[in-house]
Amino acid sequence: MAALVRVLVVALWWCQVVVNASLTEYSDVAIAQRVERLVANLDTYVFPVNNNAFFETVDDLAEDPCVEGDFDFIIVGTGSAGGVLANRLTEVANFTVLALEAGEETPVESDMLGVNIYLHRTRHNWGYNTTVQENMCLGSVNARCPYPRGKMLGGSSAINFGMYVRGHHDDFDHWEALGNPGWAYDDVLPYFKKAESATFGDDIDLEYHGFGGPQKTGVPNDTPVLTQALIDCHIDLGKTEKDYNGKDQDGVSRLQFFLDGNTRSSSNEAFLKPVRRRPNLVVSTESYVTRILITNQTAEGVVYMKNGKECTVRANKEVLLSAGAINSPQVLMLSGVGPQAELEKHGIELIQDLPVGQNMQDHQFFPGIFYRTNQTLYNITLLQMVDLWKRNLRPLTPSLGQQTVSFWNFIGPEDSQPEVEFFFFGPPLITPDIAVILGYTEEYVGIFNLLDALTDISVNVELLHPRSTGSVTLQSSDPRDFPVIDPNYFSDPEGVDLENVYRGVEVALQFNDTETFRSLDTEFLLIPYPECDAQYDQLSKDWWYCAIKTLASTLFHPVATTKMGPDAATSVVDSQLKVHGVDRLRVVDAGVFPDHISGHPNAAVVMIAEKIADEIKSEHLGCSYWV
């Protein structure tokens, strides 16, 4: 079945590329070969174990790769936030901006949400892994979860699942209550709207969405076979269908995506690509920043590697660090900004003692609840798919799952922050391919062969507000070394995190008792967990705890590693995202979250960049740019 799905993906990709005019620079044969290599990478790609490639000369005959001159602003990283900053700051003609990106141009494969998992096995992913985990990732090779981060223009916004989930109102009110003025929901909503150009119909809360921003959001033009059934089964359990990015989050809904027609709307596509020709913007790819130059507690520029050469560039106004919640802490610590003990351990001169890399939070999800239905999820031929794609009526693959999402609260009032989110996979995310991406052992990859990609779905339980915290630290003072990523999953002393995922499992098992699921002749599929089966009674609470620890994995949502707050003892940046104790240096990415949100971070990161771009303009131009 996996082979069938891969053949289908290859064929679908070939069709997409030749249909989309922007992708016709390749011959048909070259396109087919490109896609075949992408899918084949799932089994053959070997991840790098360090950053040595940046220090090697790729082209001996190339001209000096270094960007010359000074710039007003240097942006480190062109991911979800960096692309926004580059766009908004260069709206001011007198501002000069250099955007440095370690990765390459965004590959054409990124345009299609359905093949994002295959990009995880390419050079467009940094290739990180967690440290050995004691309480999760136990079904993964060496108990280490893969930790994909986008390495290209657009960063992780060009490699993720593309879900547009802002979070709960209370998430942002909580941010302000932690001592961060200006970050309450009423303050940030205008910036969510400023970035967005919604393409929905009238079944959304119109006053909560934007319609003139650069980044398109919407739902795919098709409706998967089981989408309405999944919504109806939630209604059977008492949920209400609603726009989760609107007035209230609690409920069930079709998923909203960063989607322009049927094409991914990454930060690169939405914000950076349209302004690449601005004369006051320079974008340098394959440029790996190794440290920030800080003199007398003031950021003056950055040092980066390109084509094996060390380059130095100066900033007249500010350095804006947007390398993401994993790489930004690494750059700061290599520059002398971080925990004193950590820097001293590696012989790095201390410039500012701050808890950089600490307080890491991440969303994890459990993909181990499977149902077989009497529906065929692929119900049209490939030629029909191509015809519909040409007319922009549906994506070429249905692998955005079943396009349904719901939110559940087990503790507080119904309208308060939810504890878990449910989303649903269909093919190809129901095949061994996703098991390979999640780093499972051969034993657990094989278990996915028991599933039928034509009829089966998985219910995914995502933990939204983990109590467990981890860290990002250094292997050494050498920027060639990868950072050390220890999310420390399910480590909270009270065991609340594991219990909340289990509560989600209990709800997911109730789906089979609904009238809607009975009408589909739905069958719960009990898959084997050898270690758990040997120790506990199947389906007992202890058995489920064991299953969760075995199969649960990261959803790749790290935050709070450079958290925002008023106190330099417990935070890294202030409410304007300025690094405590270092002038002319800000961090603008998911690392600044003071606490995790009830959503997928990409939308909030774009909002943050929009808001801080106005802050920067107001500060340097002496007038208000606030929305």
N, C-alpha and C positions, 0 to 999 in steps of 0.2 A: 504493500500500500504506500509506503514511503516513497518507493521508486516511482509509482504512479503520480504522486503529488509533485515530485521533483520534475518529472517530464512535463507535467502540466504547467508548473511554474516557468520552466524554460520556454515553453511555447507561448505562454501568456506574455512573458517579457519580450520575446521577439515581436509579438504583435504590437505591444505598447510602443516600443521604440520606433518602429517604422511608421506608426500612425502619427505620433507626436512630432510636429515639424521641427521642434527645437532639438530633437535627438537624431536627426537624419544625416549627421555628418559622417556616420560610419556606413560601410557597405552592409548589405544584408548578411553576408557570411561573417563579417567582423562582429556584427551585433550578436549573431547566434553564438559565435565562439566566446564572446565576452560573457554572455549569460551562462553558457555551459560551465565556464571556469568559475563563475560566482557560486553556482550551486555545488559544483565539485569541491569547492573550498571547505564545505561543511565537514568533509572527511579528511581532507589533505592539508589544510592550512596549518602552519606551525607558527604560533605566536612568538614574538620577540620576548626576551626575558629582561631587557633593559633598553635604554635609549641610545645605545652606541651608534645607531645609524645616523643620528643627527651630527655626529662628530667625524663622520667619514666623508671624504670628497666624492661626490657623485659624478661630477663632470669637470675634468682637469682643464678643459678648454673654455669653460664658462667665464664670463666677465665677473668682475668683483660683485659678489652677491649682496653685499651690504647696502642697505638703504642709507643714503647720505643726508646730512642736514639735521636740523632741529625741527621738532613739531610741537604745537601747543599741547596736544593730547596724544599719549601713546596708549592704545588699547591692547591688552594682552589676552588674546583669545577672541574668536569670532563666533562663539556659540550662541545660545539662546539670548544672552544679554549683550554680548559684544557687537553683534550685528545691529541691534537696536541703537546702541550708543553711537556707532559709526554713522548710521543714518541720521539720527537726530542732531548730533553735534555739527555735522557738516552742512546742516541747514543754515548755519551761520557762516556766511562766506568768508569772514575774517578768521575763522578757526581752521587751523591745519591739523589733520588727524592721520596718524599712522596706526593701522590695525595689523597686528602680528598674529599669524596663525601657524601652529606647528604642523597641521595637516595639509592636505592638498586641496585642490578644487573639489567641490562636491561631485561625486560620481553620478551618472545619470540614473543608476539603480535606486538612488535615494528618493527619486520622485514618487515611487510607488510604495505605498505603505505596506502592501502585502508581502514584500520581500525584505523587509527591514531585518528580520532575524538572520538572513544570510549575510548581510553586511557585517554582522557581528564577527564573522570569521574572515575578515579581510584586514588590510593595513589601515582601513579607515576606523578601526577600533584600537584604542591604546593597548588592549590586551591584558588588563589587570586581572588579578584574582584576590580574593580575601585571604587573610591568614586562616589557618586551621580553626574551625569553629567547633565548640564543645556541644552546643545545644541546637544547631541547625546545620543545613548543608550536609547532613550525615549520609545522604544518598549520592552525594557528588564525589568526584575523584579526590581522594585525600582529604575529604571533609572541607574542601575549599570551594566557595561559589565563584564562578566567573563574574567579573565586574566590568562589563562593557561601558566605555565612554567614547563618544564620538570624536574622531580626530580628522576633521575636515572643516571647510567653511560651513557654518551652521552648527558645528559641534554635535551634541547629543540630540538637538532638535531635528537633525537630519538622519538619525539612526533609530529613534525611539518608535513607540507604537502610535504616536501622533494624537493621543487622546487629549481633548480640551476639557479639563476639569479644574476650575479655579480654586475650589475649596469652600469652606463654610464661612459665613459672615463672622462667626465668633472667633475663627482662627486669627483674623486680623485685628479684631478688638482686643484679643489676648496679646498680640504683639505690642500694641500700644500700652496695655496695662503693665507690661513688663518694663516700662520705662522708655518707650520709643515713640515720642510724639510724632503725629503725622502719618501713622501707619494703621489707624483704625479703618474699618471697612468703608465708612463714608469717605475717607480720604483716598483710598486706593481704587474704589470703583470707577472713578473717572478715567483712571489710567488703564484699567482693563478695557474700558470702552474705547479709549483713544487708539489702542493698538489694533482693535478688532474690526473686521469687515464681515459681519455675519451674513450668511447666504441662506438662512433658514426660512421656513414659511411662517405663518402666523401663530403656530402652536408653541411659541416661546414667550417669555416675559420680555416684551420688546424694550421696556424702559431700562432693562439691565444689560442690554447688548449695544455694541457699537456697530456702525454701518459705513463708516468712512475711513477706517484705519488701513494700514498696509497689509495686515495679516488676515487672510481669509479663514473663516471657520464655517463648518457646516456638517451635514450628514451626507453619506454617499447617496447617490441617486437610486440605488437599488435597496430593497428591503430583504435581508436574508430570510430563509424559510421559517426559522424558529423565532424571529425577533418578537413578533406580536404574541406568540405563545409564552415566551419568557416574561413579557410584560404582564400578560394575563395571569400567570401563575403567581406573580407578586401581588397582583390585585386580589387574588383568591386569599392571600395571606394578610390582607389588610393594608397593603401599600397603596399610595396614590400616584398616578402618572403625572409627572411635572417636569419643568425645566430646572435641572439641578444647578445650572449656572444663573438662575434667576432669583426670585424672592426667597424661596425655601429650597434647601438641598435634599432633605429627607424625602425619599420616595423612589420611584423607578422611572427610567427614561431610556429613549434611544441615546446611544453615545454620540457626543459631538466631537468632531475632529478638527485638527489644523489641516484644512482641506480646501483646495482651490479647484472646483469642479471635481475631478477624480485624482488630482495630483497633490502630493504633500506640500503644505505651505510652511516650510521651515523658516527659521530666522534669516537664513541666507536668501532663500527665494523671496521672502516678503520684504525684508529690510535692506539687505546688503547688495544683492545683485542689481536692483533698480538704480543704485546710486554709485556704482563702481566708476563711472566716468566723471564724477565730480572732480574738478581740478584741485580741490583742497583735501582729497582723500587718497591715501596710498594704502593698498592692501598687499602685504607680503606673506605668501604662503611658505610652507616648509621652513618656518622660522621658529625655532624652539628657544623660548626665553629661559635662561638659566638663573638669572638673579636680577633684582632691582638695585640700582645704584642709589644708595642713601648716604648723604653727607650731612652732618650736623642735624640729624633727625628730620631731614628733608629729602624726599624722593626727587632725584634729578634725571633719571633715565633708566634704561634697561640694557642688559647684555643678552645677546641671543646668538644661536648657532644657525648658520645656513650654508649648505654645501660644504660642510667641514670647516668653515671659517667662523671665528668669533667676531661678532659685530657689536658695536656700541652706538646707541642713539639717545639723544637728549630730549627731555620734555620741558617746555617753557612754562606750562601751567600745571598739568597733573599726569600721573600715571594711573590708569584705570585697570585694575586686575580683574579679568573676567574669564579666568581659565577653568572655572568650575569648582565644585565643592571638594574635589580630590586634588587637582593640580594647583589651585590657588594656595592652599596651605603649604604644599611642597615649595613653591616659589618663595613664599614669605619666609619660611624657615631657612632656606638656602641663602636668603638675603639678610639673615640676622634678626628676623622678627618672629618670635615664637616662645614657647616655654623655655625658661632658662636651663633647666636640667636637660631637656632634649637637645638643645643647641650645644651645651657644654660637652655632652656625651660624644658629639661628633666633631668637636673642635671648631665650631662656628662662632665667630665673634658676635656677642650679644649686642644688638642695637635697641631692641624694645622687648621686654618680657611680657608676653601676652599668651592666652590659652589657644593659640593657633592649632588647629587639627583636633582639638578636644570637642566633646559634646556632640559627636557625630550621631545623627539619627537617620534611619532609612526605613522605607516601606518594604516589608516582605510579604510574599503571597504564597498560598498553598494551592497548588493545581491538581490535587489528588482526589477530586470528587467527579465521577464520570457517570453520564447517563446515555443509554441507547434509546433512540426514538424510532418511530415507524416512518419518519420522513427521510427523503434523500436530499442531502444538503447541496450536492451538485445536481441540479435538475435541468440544465441546459447544456447544449453542446459547445465545444470550443469555438466553432464558427459563429454560433449565435452570440457568444461572449464578445468576440471581436467586433461583430456588427454593433452591439450595444455600446461597446467602448468608443467606436468611431463616432457614434451619435451622442457621446458623453452621458449615457444613461445609466452606467454602472461602472464600478472598478472592474478591472480584468480578473482580479482574484477576490474571493469572498473571505480572505484570511484576516480581515479586520475583526474576526470573531463573529458573534451573532449580534453585535452592535447594541447591546443592552447593558445597562449599568444600574446598580441600586446601592443605597446607603442605609446602614443599620446602626442604631444606637441601643446599647444594652444597659446603660447606666443612668443617664440623665433624662430630662424631658425629651419628647419626640423631636422637637425642633432645635435641639442642641447638637453639638458636634457629634457626628457618627463615629463609631469605633471601627467599623469595617466597611469595606466596599466590595460588592460582587461584580465581576465581569466574566464574560463567557467566551471560550475558545471553540472555534470550529476548525476545519482543515485550512492550511496545513499545520496549524498549531495544535492539532490533536494527534500528530504523528510522532515517530521517533526523532524527527528533525528538531522539534522544540526541546526534547530531552537532551539531545546533543548540545544545543546552545546553552542549556542550563547546567551543563557540566556533569550530568549524572554518570554513574558507573555503567559499565556494559550491562550489568544485571538489570538496572532500572531503565536503561534505554530499551532493553528487550521487552520490558513490561508494556511499553507503549505499542509494541507490535500486536498486543492483544486487542487493541482498539480498532474500530472500523471508521475510517475517515469519511465515509459516505453517510453515516447515520449518527455518529456519536458527538457529544459535546462535553466540555468540562466546565465545572463551576469553580471559579477562582476566588478565594477568600483573601482579600488584601487587608492587612493591619495598617490603620491610618495614623494612630497616635502611639507609637512605641514608647514605653518607659525605659527600655534598654538604650544605653548610649555606648558608642565606640570611639574610635580615634583614627586619625591619619597621622602617621609619623614618618621619619626618615630611616632609610637603610644606612645612609652615610652622608657625608658632605658632598658627595659626587653627584652632579645632576644627571649622570648617565644611569644611575640606579632608579628603579621604580619606587614610588612611595609605598609604605606599608599600610594596608587597609584592614582594619579590624573592627567590623561593625558590632561585634559582641552581641549577636542576636540572642533573644530570649534569656537575657542575663539579669533582668530585673528581679530583685530579691523576693518580691511578693508573687511573682509568677503571673502577673496580670496580662502580659503580652500573649503568652501561650494560651491562657484561659480565654481571651477574647477571640483568638483564631478558632479555638474549639467551639465557642458559642456560635461563630459564623458557620462552622461545619454543621452544627445542630439545625440551624435554619435551613441550610442547603439541603439537608436530608428531608426536610418537610416539603420540599418541592414535589417529591414523589407522591405525596398524599393529596395534592390539589386536584380539583376537577380537570383543570387544563392539562396537567401531565397525564392523568388517566386517559384522557381522550387521545393522547399520542402513544398509548401503550408503552409508556416509558419504563425502562428497566434500570435500576441502579446497578452499576458494575462494580463488583468488589474485586479490586486488583490486589495481588499479593505484595506484602511487605515482609520478606523473609525474616528479618531480625525481629520485627514486631510480632509476627505470627508465632514465633518461637517462644515469646515471653508473655504474651497477653491474650486474653480472649478477644477474638475478632469483634470489632465495633464497640468494644468497651471504651470507657473514657481514657484509660491508660493506653490502650491500643491506638486510639486517635492521637493522643499526645505523641506517641512514638512515630506514627505516620507523618504527623506535621513536622517534627524535627528532621525526619528523613527526607521528605520531598519538598518542603518549603524552600523558597529561594528568594533572592533579592529581586525587587522590581526596578532596581537601578535608580533610586530616588534619594541620593545622599544630600543632606542639608546640615546646616548649623555648625560647620567646621570652622567658620570665621564669623561667629554669630554676632548679631547686633545687640547692643545694650549700653546702658549708661556707665557701667563700672568696668574699668580696665582689668580688674582682677578676674572677672567672669565673662568678659566679652572681648571681641577683637575690633569691632567698628562701632561708631556711634550712630545715631539715627539718620545722619546724612551719609552714612557708609564710609566715613573717613576713619582710617586706621588710628586707633588711640596712640598718641605720642609721636606720630610720624606725619609731617606736613606733606601736602600735595600727593597723597596716596589714598585711593579708595579701592574697596573690593565691591564688585557688582556682579553677583551670581548667587546660586542657591545656597552657598555657604553662609550667607548673612542671615538666613532665616533664624529668628530667635527660638522657634519651635516648629515642629512639623505641621503640615496643613492637611485638611480633609480632601485632598485632591492630588493631582499629578503636578509636579513643581513647574513644568515648563511655562504654563500660562502665568503663574505668579512671578517667575523670573523675568519674563517679558514686561510685565507690569512694573516690576522694580526698576528695570532699565529705563522705561519710559519716564518714570517719576524722577529718577536721579538725573536723567538728561535735562529735565526742566530745572532741577536744583542747580546743576552745573551752569546752565545758561544764565540763570538768575544771578548767581554769585559772581560770575565773571563779566557779565554785561551790565550789572547794576540795575536791572529792571526785572519785573515779575514775568515769568514764563509759565506760571502755574495754570493748570487746566481749571 
